[in-house]
Amino acid sequence: MQEIWFALLGILSLFLVSPGSPEAAAPHPMLADAQSALQITKDDRILGNPEAPITIVEYASLTCPHCAHFANDVLPEIKKEWIDTGKAKLVLRDFPLDEPALRAAMIARCAPPDRYYAFADTFFAAQEKWVRSTDYREALARLAKLGGMGKEEFDTCLKNTEIENKIVEGRLKATQELDVNSTPTFFVNGSKLAGAPTMEEFEKLLSSLAAKS
């Protein structure tokens, strides 16, 4: 099964702009039949108040430099002004562009739900180090240990085919039903925003949505 998933990832990557578009495209509303793919599920990890009126769904790869830029430089401001104040919530969904991203996503998913974003933030913050390491798994294991995940738990997680399959299936669904073809790609209350939005662009969109609520 593992070989099948990696083959699928390889085929899909031919249709992707990797590791992401440097400029954000203007947001546009999604068709009604795509809204179901954006519904929050029990597998989603929510940052912020689940009842917040604005929902930001982000499709990202943990090896994508533009995704790391968003996580490290833009998200802290959005979190302070919108998420921590209860006006918006974030749902990060895995869209791995390669095997290291898939493995890192699995490790984050194996962490307790309330530690998911701590793991993801750590992987983004240290992205250049572990992605470029001669042994990325060992580098990930060291980072995971800082978060309280021991070597045995780490190794067991990487063998969890259920989590692996869910991540790859989620990526395929995003491609087929939401036309996600680059990372990061955002959906803000259903409006698609691809590329690497600046804080100013997010502020404008979020303020517009808040004024309508």
C-alpha positions in Angstrom: 0.0 0.0 0.0 2.8 2.4 0.8 4.3 2.0 -2.7 0.9 2.8 -4.2 0.6 6.0 -2.1 4.0 7.2 -3.1 3.3 6.5 -6.8 0.1 8.5 -6.4 2.0 11.4 -4.8 4.5 11.3 -7.7 1.7 11.5 -10.3 -0.1 14.2 -8.6 3.0 16.3 -8.1 3.3 16.6 -11.9 0.2 18.8 -11.8 1.3 21.0 -8.9 3.0 24.3 -8.7 5.7 23.4 -6.1 6.4 24.6 -3.5 3.9 27.3 -3.9 2.9 30.4 -5.8 4.9 33.5 -4.6 2.0 35.9 -5.1 -1.5 35.5 -3.8 -4.4 35.4 -6.2 -7.6 37.3 -5.6 -10.1 35.4 -3.6 -13.1 34.0 -5.4 -16.2 32.2 -4.0 -16.4 28.4 -4.4 -19.2 26.6 -6.1 -21.8 25.2 -3.8 -20.9 21.5 -4.5 -17.3 22.2 -3.2 -18.5 23.5 0.1 -19.0 20.0 1.5 -15.3 19.4 1.1 -14.6 22.3 3.4 -16.9 21.1 6.2 -15.0 20.7 9.5 -14.6 17.0 10.4 -13.5 15.1 13.5 -10.1 14.7 12.0 -9.5 18.4 11.7 -7.4 20.3 14.2 -8.9 23.7 15.0 -6.8 26.6 16.2 -9.0 29.0 18.0 -12.7 29.1 19.1 -14.6 26.4 17.1 -17.6 28.7 17.1 -15.7 31.7 15.5 -17.7 33.1 12.6 -14.7 33.2 10.2 -13.1 29.9 9.2 -9.7 29.9 7.5 -8.9 26.5 6.0 -5.2 26.2 4.9 -3.8 23.4 2.7 -0.1 23.3 3.3 3.0 21.1 3.0 5.4 21.0 5.9 8.3 21.2 3.4 6.9 24.2 1.5 8.9 27.4 2.1 6.0 29.7 1.4 3.9 27.7 3.9 6.7 28.2 6.5 6.8 31.9 5.8 3.1 32.1 6.5 3.4 30.1 9.7 6.4 32.0 10.9 5.7 35.6 9.8 2.0 36.0 9.0 0.0 33.6 11.2 1.3 35.1 14.5 -0.3 38.5 13.5 -3.5 36.8 12.4 -3.6 34.8 15.6 -3.1 37.9 17.8 -5.7 40.0 16.0 -8.3 37.5 14.8 -7.9 34.0 16.3 -7.1 34.9 19.9 -9.9 37.4 19.9 -12.5 34.8 18.8 -13.3 36.4 15.5 -11.7 33.6 13.3 -10.4 30.1 13.5 -7.8 28.2 11.5 -7.9 24.7 10.2 -4.6 23.4 8.8 -5.0 20.5 6.4 -2.1 18.4 5.1 -1.2 18.6 1.4 2.3 16.9 1.4 4.4 17.6 -1.7 6.9 14.9 -1.0 7.7 12.0 1.4 9.4 14.2 4.1 6.3 16.3 4.2 4.1 13.3 4.5 6.2 11.8 7.3 6.2 15.1 9.2 2.5 15.4 8.8 2.1 11.9 10.3 4.2 12.8 13.3 2.1 16.0 14.0 -1.1 13.9 13.6 0.2 11.4 16.1 0.7 14.0 18.8 -2.2 14.8 21.1 -4.8 17.0 19.4 -4.0 19.9 21.7 -0.3 19.6 20.7 -0.8 19.4 16.9 -0.2 23.1 16.2 2.9 23.1 18.5 4.4 20.3 16.4 3.4 21.9 13.1 4.8 25.3 14.2 8.1 23.6 15.3 8.5 21.8 12.0 7.8 25.0 10.0 10.2 27.1 12.2 13.0 24.5 11.8 12.1 23.6 8.2 15.4 24.5 6.6 17.3 22.4 9.1 15.4 19.1 9.0 14.4 19.2 5.3 18.1 19.7 4.3 19.4 17.1 6.8 21.1 14.0 5.4 18.7 12.0 7.5 15.4 13.9 7.7 13.8 11.2 9.8 16.4 11.5 12.5 16.1 15.3 12.4 12.3 15.0 12.8 12.8 12.5 15.7 15.0 15.1 17.5 12.3 17.8 17.0 9.5 15.4 18.1 11.5 14.5 21.2 11.5 18.2 22.2 7.7 18.0 22.1 7.6 14.9 24.3 7.4 12.2 21.7 9.9 9.4 22.4 11.7 7.3 19.7 9.4 4.3 20.1 6.3 6.4 19.7 7.9 8.2 16.8 8.8 4.9 15.0 5.3 3.5 15.7 3.7 6.6 14.2 5.6 6.3 11.0 4.2 2.8 10.6 0.6 3.9 11.1 -0.9 3.2 7.7 -4.3 4.5 8.8 -3.0 8.0 9.4 -0.8 7.8 6.2 -3.8 6.9 4.1 -6.0 9.6 5.5 -3.4 12.3 4.8 -2.9 11.1 1.2 -6.7 10.7 0.6 -7.2 14.2 2.0 -4.7 15.6 -0.5 -6.4 13.8 -3.4 -9.8 15.0 -2.3 -8.5 18.6 -2.1 -7.1 18.3 -5.7 -10.3 16.7 -7.1 -13.0 18.6 -5.3 -11.4 22.0 -4.5 -8.9 22.3 -7.3 -6.0 22.8 -4.9 -2.8 22.8 -7.1 -0.3 24.7 -5.0 0.7 25.4 -1.4 -0.3 27.2 0.5 -3.9 27.5 -0.6 -6.5 29.1 1.7 -10.3 29.0 1.9 -11.7 31.9 4.0 -15.4 31.3 4.6 -15.4 29.4 1.3 -13.5 31.9 -0.8 -10.4 30.5 -2.3 -7.1 32.4 -1.9 -4.1 30.7 -3.5 -0.5 31.8 -3.1 1.3 33.5 -0.3 -1.0 36.3 1.1 0.5 39.1 3.1 -0.9 40.2 6.4 -2.3 43.2 4.6 -4.2 41.0 2.2 -5.5 38.8 4.9 -6.5 41.9 7.0 -8.5 43.3 4.1 -10.3 40.0 3.4 -11.0 39.3 7.1 -12.2 42.8 7.8 -14.6 42.6 4.8 -16.0 39.3 6.1 -16.3 40.6 9.6 -18.3 43.6 8.4 -20.8 41.3 6.8 -21.4 39.1 9.8 
